[in-house]
């Protein structure tokens, strides 16, 4: 479990990270493991790059592919469209 991600979720603070070579600014909403045992975070990306070209929107990121996870001081308000019962995250470490 990544304690920085859980702290960001608990305190509703934005994370900055490098993922697949892109800098990303995200609002993390749920963190845990998927059915394959991969550590993942469902987040809303505010800015940065993406392999898909989508610079903003909901993302499911595998933590093993993230580097330089940084907790910022920027607060966020949980997105109203966030579904607390995320079917992809099987073993929940922390969530809003």
C-alpha positions in Angstrom: 0.0 0.0 0.0 1.2 3.5 -0.8 0.8 5.6 2.3 1.2 8.9 0.3 -1.9 8.0 -1.8 -4.0 7.1 1.2 -3.0 10.3 2.9 -4.0 12.3 -0.2 -7.4 10.5 -0.2 -8.0 11.0 3.5 -7.0 14.7 3.4 -8.5 15.2 -0.1 -5.3 16.6 -1.5 -4.1 16.6 -5.1 -1.2 14.3 -6.1 1.4 15.0 -8.7 3.1 12.0 -10.3 5.0 10.7 -13.3 3.2 7.9 -15.1 4.3 6.3 -18.4 6.6 9.2 -18.9 4.0 11.9 -18.4 3.6 14.4 -15.6 0.0 14.1 -14.2 -2.0 16.1 -11.7 -4.7 14.0 -10.2 -7.4 13.9 -7.5 -7.3 10.3 -6.0 -10.6 8.8 -4.9 -9.9 5.1 -4.2 -6.8 3.1 -3.8 -6.4 -0.7 -3.5 -5.8 -3.9 -5.5 -7.5 -5.1 -8.7 -8.4 -8.8 -9.4 -4.9 -9.4 -10.6 -3.3 -8.2 -7.4 -2.0 -5.0 -9.0 -2.1 -1.9 -6.8 -4.3 0.7 -8.5 -5.7 4.2 -7.9 -8.9 5.5 -9.4 -8.4 9.2 -9.9 -9.6 12.2 -11.8 -6.8 13.7 -13.9 -6.8 17.5 -13.9 -3.8 18.1 -16.1 -0.8 16.5 -17.7 -0.1 14.0 -20.4 -1.6 10.7 -21.3 -0.8 7.9 -23.8 -4.5 8.1 -24.9 -4.3 11.8 -25.5 -7.0 12.5 -22.9 -5.4 15.1 -20.6 -8.3 15.2 -18.2 -10.9 12.8 -16.9 -11.2 9.6 -14.9 -8.2 7.3 -14.9 -7.2 3.9 -13.3 -3.5 4.0 -12.8 -1.3 1.0 -11.8 1.0 2.1 -9.0 3.9 0.0 -10.2 4.0 2.3 -13.3 4.1 5.5 -11.3 7.2 7.3 -10.1 7.8 10.4 -8.1 4.4 10.4 -6.3 4.2 13.8 -4.6 1.5 15.0 -2.2 0.6 18.6 -2.9 -1.0 21.2 -0.6 -3.8 21.7 -3.1 -7.2 20.5 -1.7 -10.0 19.0 -3.9 -13.7 18.3 -3.5 -14.7 14.7 -4.4 -16.3 14.4 -7.8 -20.1 13.9 -7.6 -19.9 11.2 -10.3 -17.4 9.1 -8.3 -18.8 5.7 -7.5 -17.8 4.5 -4.1 -18.5 0.8 -5.0 -15.8 0.7 -7.8 -16.0 -2.8 -9.2 -12.4 -2.8 -10.4 -10.9 -2.2 -7.0 -11.4 -5.5 -5.2 -9.3 -5.0 -2.1 -9.7 -1.4 -0.9 -6.9 0.2 1.1 -8.6 3.6 1.3 -11.3 5.6 -0.4 -13.4 8.8 -0.1 
